[in-house]
Amino acid sequence: MQTKGNTVFITGGSAGIGLAIAKKLAAEGNSIIINGRDEERLQNALKELPGAVGIQGDFASEADRIRVADELKNYHSDVNIIINNAGAAFAYLLSETANAHEKAKIEMNVNYIAIIHFTELMMPHLLEKEAAAVVNISSLAVYGSHKFLPTYGATKAALHSYTMALRYTYEEQKNVQIYEVYPPLVNTEFSAEIGGADGIPASEVADELFW
Ligand SMILES: NC(=O)c1ccc[n+]([C@@H]2O[C@H](COP(=O)([O-])OP(=O)(O)OC[C@H]3O[C@@H](n4cnc5c(N)ncnc54)[C@H](OP(=O)(O)O)[C@@H]3O)[C@@H](O)[C@H]2O)c1
């Protein structure tokens, strides 16, 4: 699809991979709408993205997802690409926690359920566009297990399975493309606890996207 002239909404676009993608797509001539939970962080990120718009919202919250989708459809109806990037991960050891299931629930909600819900809310809008895309930020964790991220990989594997199903569902609709991005270890705040400083820069993920 065209990499210019789109209106792109990025969940978790105020830092890390999401912000790097926002900067890259803005530089390529796309209109950008970013999201994050923390309003101040969102405003700071917007200073680096002249002309971009911010929509505060917590994608762990069903009500926020509905509100953000409504805001996009009502006030930013040009939006034709959604990038489901916001994610959650807990770095811990199964042997040292008594509440792994609570952590897994939070991870699964943000990394999987939220994406299914938000995509469902936005798909009718995207299908009306001449060209549209859903981009899910998955992870290389889809393909392996990690001792220090014991319940995260399965949520990305679930996202991978859903993304494939979404692609099969809409394969006849040539105007909507479904993409999945599998970053390796990336140097962001998210990965700090698991040695993220050794990872690739977030800008490298953005450089590989669509190109
Ligand atoms: N870093 C890695 O090594 C790596 C590798 C593979 C895949 N990934 C995936 O890449 C994605 C982005 O990770 P990152 O490393 O860029 O993280 P990051 O640097 O921590 O940035 C996360 C961004 O998402 C926002 N955010 C977090 N939770 C949110 C929520 N519930 N609702 C809305 N916004 C939320 C944060 O802002 P607020 O805190 O203000 O909400 C921030 O803008 C995640 O899905 C992650 O699983 C990361």
The ligand as a Gaussian input file, in Angstrom:
#p B3LYP/6-31G(d) Opt

LIG

0 1
 N       10.892000      -3.385000      23.470000
 C       11.022000      -4.627000      22.996000
 O       12.082000      -5.291000      23.147000
 C        9.893000      -5.237000      22.205000
 C       10.163000      -6.365000      21.413000
 C        9.133000      -6.938000      20.679000
 C        7.864000      -6.406000      20.731000
 N        7.614000      -5.315000      21.509000
 C        6.240000      -4.796000      21.533000
 O        6.257000      -3.467000      21.052000
 C        5.178000      -2.742000      21.639000
 C        5.697000      -1.407000      22.167000
 O        6.703000      -1.655000      23.105000
 P        7.830000      -0.567000      23.464000
 O        9.053000      -1.334000      23.765000
 O        7.863000       0.497000      22.448000
 O        7.239000       0.016000      24.852000
 P        7.522000       1.412000      25.603000
 O        8.788000       2.028000      25.159000
 O        7.336000       1.115000      27.050000
 O        6.321000       2.355000      25.094000
 C        4.999000       1.941000      25.348000
 C        4.033000       2.982000      24.821000
 O        2.716000       2.469000      24.979000
 C        1.970000       3.306000      25.882000
 N        1.095000       2.401000      26.619000
 C        1.460000       1.415000      27.476000
 N        0.368000       0.781000      27.915000
 C       -0.702000       1.371000      27.338000
 C       -2.099000       1.170000      27.405000
 N       -2.623000       0.239000      28.201000
 N       -2.912000       1.959000      26.667000
 C       -2.399000       2.932000      25.880000
 N       -1.081000       3.168000      25.763000
 C       -0.241000       2.399000      26.491000
 C        3.033000       4.064000      26.676000
 O        2.593000       5.317000      27.161000
 P        1.862000       5.433000      28.611000
 O        2.765000       4.706000      29.570000
 O        1.733000       6.876000      28.864000
 O        0.559000       4.759000      28.421000
 C        4.080000       4.286000      25.572000
 O        3.665000       5.309000      24.707000
 C        4.568000      -3.658000      22.692000
 O        3.412000      -4.258000      22.169000
 C        5.637000      -4.722000      22.915000
 O        5.084000      -5.953000      23.294000
 C        8.596000      -4.706000      22.239000

